[in-house]
Amino acid sequence: MNSALIIITLFLLFALFVGIRASKGKNMSLEQWTVGGRGFSTLFVFLLMAGENYTTFTFLGASGYTYGKGAPAFYILGYGCLAFVMSYWMLPAVWKYAKKHNLLSFSDFFASKYNSRAMGIVVSIVAVLGLNSLLMVQLKGLGIIVSETSYGLISPTLAIWIGVVAMIIYVTVSGIRGSASIAAFKDVIILAIALFLGIYLPIHFYGGFDSMFQAIEAAHPDKLMLPEKGQSISWYVSTILLVGLGYWMYPHSFQATYSAKSAKSLRKNAIIMPLYQILIVLIFFVGFAAILQVPDLKGTDADLALLRLVKETFNPWFVGIVGGTGLLTALVPGSMILLNASTLLAKNVYQAIVPDAPEERITRIAKMIVPLFALMSLYFVFQGGNFLVDLSIFASSILTQLFPAFIFSLSNKPFATKQGAFSGIITGAIFLSYFTITGVKLAEMFPEWPSLFTDINPGFIALVLNTLVLIIVSMMTRREVSQGTEKEQVA
């Protein structure tokens, strides 16, 4: 056993200890288990949301995308800042409504706002499929990180199994408090690692940031600009809008809002969160530094850019610290996904079918679902057929299509009707389905059109169509409801 593997193991044991201990002195009711009794301070809400949003994608995806694509990766900075700015107004409204109506899950919000149990069930099913795809990403990332940083002593499969067992244990015991406690440690160390790597590596290999970008421009000038077609400025802007608007439609991010002590905590959090994008910039610098130092990574191997550069540069003990940090970036969001998926299935599917079920039974069923959902995701990771995997990933994309129904519901007298919300979501889903199933691109459908239009992200077009249909159908159905009410009054 080398020093890297020893350190990674210590990280895992520490996370498991902290996660289990988080439940000490707490009566794990359903509210306590899912939203921490709505008592988290600004700091804890910040750490929890950061823990969810800075995942294995931070280590592998952001650096790998920069390595492989270059400038288009900067859309990640744009959508994050847009989402955090929006949260200043949106999330306090969600928190107040959730507290008033004692909401515990993501789907509770939609079911309550539209007074439709069917809406809650549909949103839950789509959300669970989307969460499955997100958990698969975290598990695959966990396997890659641990296997690479242990120098192959731990296989990806074994690493994934160990990580899943750890998540199941502390989620079942401590719920959201376990995730939040680990996030507190993880965020401190990931910030330190990002600061060090993002500053040290460009200086170590190139003598400074200016020299690094000059060297990249000389060798690969295309890496420092958006292409004229494909991931052009139209793609860039539309993707920032699409992902930024849909950012809080992921159940594990949305439900974390409920755990805050007050609406003021969420406003403070919204002010602080954009600063966290500095971490992403530093990870970008690592990706850029790797372009000329580990030049032979092709295709999906680009995601290994950070890990390969770290292994070539530092001693095994430091590689172990990076690997342990990467492990935590999978455990925290992965555990929140498990928590949210089990809550959705127990609270919004089982309880919708058995409305008289007591809270104790709902809590018990939610905890029973945790290992079952984890095993389902493991099956997809190791053996799942392409159709089921594609369906799960597609469902994740569909979550963004919930944004119009969400935003139009925030006012005291919501404009959207449940018919309008359903129609809009279905329209966006059909549009996305066509492009997902056929694989066709707008540039192929309209070859004569300029790239200004054909490079727009299809998901954004789906979102626009979704909104238009929601508005039109809501206006029609609101008129029908008001006319029916008038007839009843006359009679």
C-alpha positions as CSV (number, residue, x, y, z in Angstrom):
1,M,0.0,0.0,0.0
2,N,1.6,3.3,-1.0
3,S,1.2,6.6,0.8
4,A,-1.4,7.9,-1.7
5,L,-3.8,5.0,-0.9
6,I,-3.2,5.4,2.8
7,I,-4.2,9.1,2.7
8,I,-7.3,8.4,0.5
9,T,-8.4,5.7,3.0
10,L,-8.0,8.2,5.9
11,F,-10.2,10.7,4.0
12,L,-12.9,8.1,3.5
13,L,-12.8,7.0,7.2
14,F,-12.9,10.6,8.4
15,A,-15.9,11.3,6.1
16,L,-17.7,8.3,7.4
17,F,-17.0,9.2,11.0
18,V,-18.2,12.8,10.6
19,G,-21.2,11.8,8.6
20,I,-22.5,9.3,11.2
21,R,-21.6,11.6,14.1
22,A,-23.7,14.4,12.6
23,S,-26.9,12.7,13.9
24,K,-25.8,12.7,17.5
25,G,-28.4,14.3,19.8
26,K,-30.9,14.7,17.0
27,N,-34.3,13.0,16.7
28,M,-34.3,11.9,13.1
29,S,-37.9,12.8,12.2
30,L,-38.6,13.2,8.5
31,E,-38.2,16.9,8.6
32,Q,-34.9,16.6,10.5
33,W,-33.6,13.9,8.2
34,T,-34.5,15.7,4.9
35,V,-34.1,19.4,5.7
36,G,-32.2,19.5,9.0
37,G,-35.2,20.9,10.9
38,R,-34.9,24.1,8.8
39,G,-32.2,25.3,11.2
40,F,-29.0,25.7,9.1
41,S,-27.2,29.0,9.4
42,T,-25.9,31.0,6.4
43,L,-22.5,29.3,6.7
44,F,-24.0,25.8,6.7
45,V,-26.3,26.6,3.8
46,F,-23.3,28.0,1.9
47,L,-21.2,24.9,2.5
48,L,-24.1,22.6,1.7
49,M,-24.9,24.3,-1.6
50,A,-21.3,24.6,-2.5
51,G,-20.8,20.9,-1.6
52,E,-23.6,20.0,-4.0
53,N,-22.4,22.2,-6.9
54,Y,-18.6,21.6,-6.7
55,T,-18.5,17.9,-7.5
56,T,-16.3,15.5,-9.4
57,F,-17.1,17.8,-12.4
58,T,-14.9,20.4,-10.7
59,F,-11.9,18.1,-10.7
60,L,-12.5,16.2,-13.9
61,G,-15.0,18.0,-16.0
62,A,-14.0,21.7,-15.7
63,S,-10.2,21.0,-16.2
64,G,-10.9,18.4,-18.9
65,Y,-13.3,20.6,-20.8
66,T,-10.7,23.4,-20.7
67,Y,-8.0,20.9,-21.9
68,G,-10.1,19.6,-24.7
69,K,-12.1,22.6,-25.8
70,G,-10.4,25.7,-24.5
71,A,-12.4,29.0,-24.4
72,P,-15.9,27.4,-24.6
73,A,-15.4,26.1,-21.1
74,F,-15.9,29.6,-19.7
75,Y,-19.6,29.2,-20.1
76,I,-19.4,27.4,-16.7
77,L,-18.4,30.7,-15.1
78,G,-21.3,32.5,-16.7
79,Y,-24.1,30.2,-15.8
80,G,-23.0,29.8,-12.2
81,C,-22.9,33.6,-11.6
82,L,-26.3,34.0,-13.3
83,A,-27.8,31.3,-11.1
84,F,-26.4,32.8,-7.9
85,V,-27.7,36.3,-8.7
86,M,-31.2,35.0,-9.5
87,S,-31.2,33.0,-6.2
88,Y,-31.1,36.3,-4.2
89,W,-34.8,36.8,-5.2
90,M,-36.0,33.3,-6.0
91,L,-34.8,31.2,-3.1
92,P,-36.1,33.3,-0.2
93,A,-39.6,33.1,-1.8
94,V,-39.2,29.3,-2.0
95,W,-38.1,29.1,1.6
96,K,-41.0,31.2,2.9
97,Y,-43.5,29.1,0.9
98,A,-42.0,25.8,2.0
99,K,-41.9,26.8,5.7
100,K,-45.5,28.0,5.6
101,H,-46.8,24.8,3.9
102,N,-44.3,22.5,5.6
103,L,-42.8,21.2,2.3
104,L,-40.1,18.6,2.5
105,S,-39.3,17.6,-1.1
106,F,-38.7,19.2,-4.5
107,S,-42.0,17.9,-5.9
108,D,-43.9,19.1,-2.8
109,F,-43.4,22.6,-4.2
110,F,-45.0,21.9,-7.6
111,A,-47.8,19.8,-6.2
112,S,-48.7,22.5,-3.7
113,K,-48.4,25.5,-6.0
114,Y,-50.6,23.9,-8.7
115,N,-52.8,22.0,-6.2
116,S,-52.2,18.8,-8.2
117,R,-51.1,15.5,-6.8
118,A,-50.6,14.3,-10.4
119,M,-48.1,17.2,-10.9
120,G,-46.2,16.0,-7.9
121,I,-46.0,12.4,-9.2
122,V,-44.9,13.4,-12.7
123,V,-42.2,15.8,-11.4
124,S,-41.0,13.1,-9.0
125,I,-40.6,10.4,-11.7
126,V,-38.7,12.8,-14.0
127,A,-36.6,14.1,-11.1
128,V,-35.7,10.6,-9.9
129,L,-34.6,9.6,-13.4
130,G,-32.6,12.8,-13.6
131,L,-31.0,12.2,-10.2
132,N,-30.0,8.8,-11.3
133,S,-28.0,10.2,-14.2
134,L,-26.4,12.7,-11.9
135,L,-25.5,10.0,-9.4
136,M,-24.0,7.9,-12.2
137,V,-21.7,10.8,-13.2
138,Q,-20.6,11.1,-9.5
139,L,-19.9,7.4,-9.2
140,K,-18.0,7.2,-12.4
141,G,-16.0,10.2,-11.4
142,L,-15.3,8.7,-8.0
143,G,-14.0,5.5,-9.6
144,I,-11.7,7.4,-12.0
145,I,-10.3,9.7,-9.3
146,V,-9.5,7.0,-6.7
147,S,-8.1,4.6,-9.3
148,E,-5.8,7.2,-10.8
149,T,-4.6,8.7,-7.6
150,S,-4.0,5.3,-6.0
151,Y,-1.8,4.5,-8.9
152,G,-4.1,1.7,-10.0
153,L,-4.0,-0.2,-6.6
154,I,-7.8,0.3,-6.3
155,S,-9.9,-0.5,-9.4
156,P,-12.7,1.9,-10.4
157,T,-15.2,-0.8,-9.7
158,L,-14.0,-1.4,-6.1
159,A,-13.7,2.4,-5.5
160,I,-17.3,2.9,-6.6
161,W,-18.6,0.1,-4.3
162,I,-16.7,1.4,-1.3
163,G,-18.0,5.0,-1.9
164,V,-21.6,3.8,-2.3
165,V,-21.5,1.8,0.9
166,A,-20.1,4.8,2.8
167,M,-22.8,7.1,1.4
168,I,-25.6,4.6,2.2
169,I,-24.5,4.3,5.8
170,Y,-24.2,8.0,6.7
171,V,-27.2,9.1,4.7
172,T,-29.4,6.5,6.3
173,V,-28.2,7.5,9.8
174,S,-27.8,11.3,9.6
175,G,-29.7,12.4,6.4
176,I,-28.9,15.9,5.3
177,R,-26.8,16.7,8.4
178,G,-24.3,14.0,7.4
179,S,-23.8,15.6,4.0
180,A,-23.5,19.1,5.4
181,S,-20.9,18.1,8.0
182,I,-18.7,16.5,5.4
183,A,-19.2,19.5,3.1
184,A,-17.8,21.8,5.7
185,F,-14.5,19.9,5.6
186,K,-14.5,19.3,1.9
187,D,-15.0,22.9,0.9
188,V,-12.0,24.1,3.0
189,I,-9.6,21.6,1.5
190,I,-10.9,21.9,-2.1
191,L,-10.4,25.6,-1.9
192,A,-6.9,25.2,-0.6
193,I,-6.1,22.6,-3.3
194,A,-7.5,24.7,-6.1
195,L,-5.7,27.8,-5.0
196,F,-2.4,25.9,-4.8
197,L,-2.7,24.0,-8.1
198,G,-4.2,26.9,-10.0
199,I,-1.3,29.2,-9.0
200,Y,1.6,26.8,-8.7
201,L,1.3,24.8,-11.9
202,P,1.3,27.7,-14.4
203,I,4.3,29.3,-12.5
204,H,6.1,25.9,-12.2
205,F,5.8,24.9,-15.9
206,Y,5.6,28.3,-17.7
207,G,7.0,30.9,-15.3
208,G,3.7,32.7,-15.0
209,F,0.2,33.1,-16.4
210,D,1.2,35.4,-19.2
211,S,3.9,33.0,-20.4
212,M,1.4,30.1,-20.2
213,F,-1.2,31.7,-22.4
214,Q,1.5,32.9,-24.8
215,A,2.8,29.4,-25.2
216,I,-0.7,28.0,-25.7
217,E,-1.5,30.7,-28.3
218,A,1.6,29.9,-30.2
219,A,0.9,26.1,-30.2
220,H,-2.9,26.0,-30.2
221,P,-4.4,29.4,-30.9
222,D,-7.9,27.9,-31.3
223,K,-7.9,27.0,-27.6
224,L,-8.2,30.7,-26.6
225,M,-11.2,31.8,-28.7
226,L,-14.7,30.7,-29.5
227,P,-15.0,28.9,-32.8
228,E,-17.0,30.6,-35.6
229,K,-19.3,27.6,-35.9
230,G,-20.5,25.0,-33.4
231,Q,-19.6,26.3,-29.9
232,S,-19.8,29.8,-31.2
233,I,-21.0,33.0,-29.4
234,S,-24.7,31.9,-30.0
235,W,-24.0,28.5,-28.4
236,Y,-22.1,30.2,-25.6
237,V,-24.8,32.7,-24.7
238,S,-27.8,30.3,-25.1
239,T,-26.1,27.6,-23.0
240,I,-25.3,30.1,-20.2
241,L,-29.0,31.1,-20.2
242,L,-30.3,27.5,-20.4
243,V,-28.1,26.1,-17.6
244,G,-28.3,29.2,-15.5
245,L,-32.1,29.3,-15.6
246,G,-32.3,25.6,-14.9
247,Y,-29.7,25.6,-12.2
248,W,-32.1,25.4,-9.2
249,M,-34.3,22.8,-10.9
250,Y,-32.1,20.0,-9.8
251,P,-33.9,18.5,-6.8
252,H,-30.8,18.3,-4.5
253,S,-30.0,22.0,-5.0
254,F,-33.6,23.1,-4.7
255,Q,-34.4,21.1,-1.6
256,A,-31.2,22.4,0.2
257,T,-33.1,25.7,0.3
258,Y,-35.6,24.3,2.8
259,S,-32.8,23.7,5.3
260,A,-32.0,27.4,5.9
261,K,-32.8,29.0,9.2
262,S,-34.3,32.1,7.5
263,A,-34.8,33.8,4.2
264,K,-32.0,36.2,5.2
265,S,-29.6,33.3,5.3
266,L,-30.3,32.6,1.7
267,R,-29.8,36.2,0.6
268,K,-26.5,36.3,2.4
269,N,-25.6,33.0,0.7
270,A,-26.5,34.4,-2.7
271,I,-24.1,37.3,-2.1
272,I,-21.2,35.0,-1.2
273,M,-21.7,32.2,-3.8
274,P,-20.5,34.0,-6.9
275,L,-17.1,34.4,-5.2
276,Y,-16.8,30.6,-5.3
277,Q,-16.5,30.8,-9.1
278,I,-12.9,31.8,-8.4
279,L,-12.3,28.1,-7.6
280,I,-13.5,27.2,-11.1
281,V,-11.1,29.8,-12.7
282,L,-8.2,28.2,-10.8
283,I,-9.3,24.7,-12.1
284,F,-9.4,26.2,-15.6
285,F,-5.8,27.3,-15.2
286,V,-4.8,23.7,-14.4
287,G,-6.6,22.5,-17.5
288,F,-4.7,25.1,-19.6
289,A,-1.4,24.2,-18.0
290,A,-1.9,20.5,-18.9
291,I,-2.4,21.3,-22.7
292,L,1.3,21.3,-23.4
293,Q,2.5,19.2,-20.5
294,V,0.3,16.1,-21.0
295,P,-0.5,16.6,-24.7
296,D,-1.6,13.0,-25.7
297,L,-5.0,12.8,-24.0
298,K,-7.7,12.2,-26.6
299,G,-11.5,12.1,-26.4
300,T,-12.9,11.3,-23.0
301,D,-9.3,10.9,-21.6
302,A,-9.2,14.7,-21.5
303,D,-11.0,14.4,-18.2
304,L,-7.8,13.0,-16.7
305,A,-5.8,16.1,-17.5
306,L,-5.7,17.4,-13.9
307,L,-4.9,14.0,-12.3
308,R,-2.2,13.1,-14.8
309,L,-0.5,16.5,-14.4
310,V,-0.6,16.2,-10.6
311,K,0.8,12.7,-10.8
312,E,3.7,13.8,-13.0
313,T,4.5,16.8,-10.8
314,F,4.1,15.8,-7.2
315,N,5.0,13.1,-4.7
316,P,2.5,10.3,-4.0
317,W,1.5,11.7,-0.6
318,F,0.3,14.9,-2.2
319,V,-1.4,12.9,-5.0
320,G,-3.2,11.1,-2.1
321,I,-4.5,14.4,-0.7
322,V,-5.8,15.4,-4.2
323,G,-7.4,11.9,-4.5
324,G,-9.0,12.2,-1.1
325,T,-10.4,15.6,-1.9
326,G,-11.7,14.3,-5.2
327,L,-13.4,11.4,-3.2
328,L,-15.2,14.0,-1.1
329,T,-16.4,15.9,-4.2
330,A,-18.3,12.7,-5.1
331,L,-19.5,11.7,-1.6
332,V,-21.2,15.0,-0.7
333,P,-23.3,15.5,-3.8
334,G,-23.8,11.8,-4.2
335,S,-25.3,11.5,-0.7
336,M,-27.6,14.5,-1.4
337,I,-28.8,12.8,-4.5
338,L,-29.6,9.6,-2.6
339,L,-31.4,11.6,0.1
340,N,-33.5,13.6,-2.4
341,A,-34.4,10.6,-4.6
342,S,-35.5,8.5,-1.6
343,T,-37.5,11.4,-0.2
344,L,-39.3,12.0,-3.6
345,L,-40.2,8.4,-4.0
346,A,-41.5,8.0,-0.4
347,K,-43.1,11.4,0.0
348,N,-44.5,12.2,-3.4
349,V,-45.1,8.7,-4.9
350,Y,-45.8,6.3,-2.0
351,Q,-47.7,8.9,0.1
352,A,-49.7,10.0,-3.0
353,I,-50.9,6.4,-3.3
354,V,-51.3,5.9,0.4
355,P,-52.3,9.4,1.7
356,D,-53.1,8.2,5.2
357,A,-49.6,6.8,5.8
358,P,-48.1,8.2,9.1
359,E,-44.9,10.2,9.0
360,E,-43.0,7.5,10.8
361,R,-43.8,5.0,8.0
362,I,-42.8,7.6,5.3
363,T,-39.5,8.1,7.1
364,R,-38.8,4.4,7.3
365,I,-39.7,3.8,3.7
366,A,-37.4,6.7,2.6
367,K,-34.5,5.2,4.5
368,M,-35.2,1.8,2.9
369,I,-35.2,3.3,-0.6
370,V,-31.7,4.8,-0.1
371,P,-29.8,1.5,-0.7
372,L,-32.3,0.4,-3.4
373,F,-31.8,3.6,-5.4
374,A,-28.0,3.3,-5.0
375,L,-28.1,-0.3,-6.3
376,M,-30.2,0.8,-9.3
377,S,-27.6,3.5,-10.1
378,L,-24.8,1.0,-9.7
379,Y,-26.5,-1.4,-12.1
380,F,-26.7,1.4,-14.8
381,V,-23.0,2.3,-14.1
382,F,-21.8,-1.3,-14.6
383,Q,-24.2,-3.0,-16.9
384,G,-27.1,-0.7,-17.8
385,G,-28.3,-0.8,-21.4
386,N,-27.8,2.3,-23.5
387,F,-31.5,3.0,-23.8
388,L,-32.0,3.2,-20.0
389,V,-28.9,5.3,-19.6
390,D,-29.9,7.7,-22.4
391,L,-33.4,7.9,-20.9
392,S,-31.9,8.9,-17.5
393,I,-29.7,11.5,-19.0
394,F,-32.6,12.9,-21.1
395,A,-34.7,13.1,-17.9
396,S,-31.9,15.2,-16.4
397,S,-32.2,17.6,-19.3
398,I,-35.9,17.7,-18.9
399,L,-35.5,19.1,-15.3
400,T,-34.5,22.4,-16.8
401,Q,-37.9,22.5,-18.6
402,L,-39.6,22.9,-15.2
403,F,-38.2,26.4,-14.9
404,P,-41.1,28.2,-16.6
405,A,-43.7,26.4,-14.4
406,F,-41.6,27.3,-11.4
407,I,-41.0,30.9,-12.1
408,F,-44.6,31.7,-13.0
409,S,-45.7,30.1,-9.7
410,L,-43.8,32.4,-7.4
411,S,-46.2,35.3,-7.2
412,N,-49.0,35.3,-4.6
413,K,-51.5,34.9,-7.3
414,P,-49.8,32.6,-9.8
415,F,-50.4,33.3,-13.5
416,A,-49.8,29.8,-14.7
417,T,-52.5,27.1,-14.5
418,K,-51.7,23.4,-14.0
419,Q,-52.9,22.8,-17.6
420,G,-50.5,25.5,-18.9
421,A,-47.6,24.1,-16.8
422,F,-48.2,20.5,-18.0
423,S,-48.6,21.7,-21.7
424,G,-45.3,23.7,-21.5
425,I,-43.3,20.9,-20.0
426,I,-44.7,18.4,-22.5
427,T,-43.8,20.8,-25.4
428,G,-40.3,21.2,-24.2
429,A,-39.9,17.5,-23.7
430,I,-41.1,16.6,-27.2
431,F,-38.8,19.2,-28.8
432,L,-35.8,17.8,-26.8
433,S,-36.9,14.2,-27.5
434,Y,-36.7,14.8,-31.2
435,F,-33.2,16.2,-31.1
436,T,-32.0,13.6,-28.6
437,I,-33.4,10.6,-30.5
438,T,-32.5,11.7,-34.0
439,G,-29.2,13.3,-33.1
440,V,-30.0,16.0,-35.8
441,K,-28.5,19.4,-35.4
442,L,-30.1,22.8,-36.4
443,A,-27.2,23.4,-38.8
444,E,-28.2,20.2,-40.6
445,M,-31.9,21.1,-40.7
446,F,-31.2,24.6,-42.0
447,P,-27.9,24.6,-43.8
448,E,-28.5,27.9,-45.4
449,W,-29.1,29.7,-42.2
450,P,-26.2,31.6,-40.5
451,S,-24.5,30.0,-37.5
452,L,-25.9,32.9,-35.4
453,F,-29.1,30.9,-35.4
454,T,-28.1,27.3,-36.0
455,D,-25.6,27.2,-33.1
456,I,-28.3,28.1,-30.5
457,N,-28.5,25.4,-27.9
458,P,-31.7,23.3,-28.8
459,G,-32.5,23.1,-25.1
460,F,-32.8,26.9,-24.9
461,I,-35.2,26.8,-27.9
462,A,-37.2,24.2,-26.1
463,L,-37.3,26.4,-23.0
464,V,-38.6,29.3,-25.1
465,L,-41.3,27.2,-26.8
466,N,-42.2,25.8,-23.3
467,T,-42.8,29.3,-22.0
468,L,-44.9,30.4,-24.9
469,V,-47.2,27.4,-24.7
470,L,-47.5,27.8,-20.9
471,I,-48.6,31.4,-21.4
472,I,-51.1,30.7,-24.1
473,V,-52.7,27.6,-22.5
474,S,-52.8,29.3,-19.1
475,M,-54.6,32.3,-20.6
476,M,-57.1,30.0,-22.2
477,T,-57.7,27.9,-19.1
478,R,-57.8,30.8,-16.7
479,R,-60.6,32.3,-18.9
480,E,-62.5,29.0,-18.8
481,V,-62.2,28.8,-15.0
482,S,-63.4,32.4,-14.6
483,Q,-66.3,31.8,-17.0
484,G,-67.3,28.7,-15.1
485,T,-67.2,30.5,-11.8
486,E,-69.4,33.3,-13.2
487,K,-72.0,30.7,-14.4
488,E,-72.0,29.1,-10.9
489,Q,-72.6,32.5,-9.3
490,V,-75.5,33.3,-11.7
491,A,-77.1,29.9,-11.1
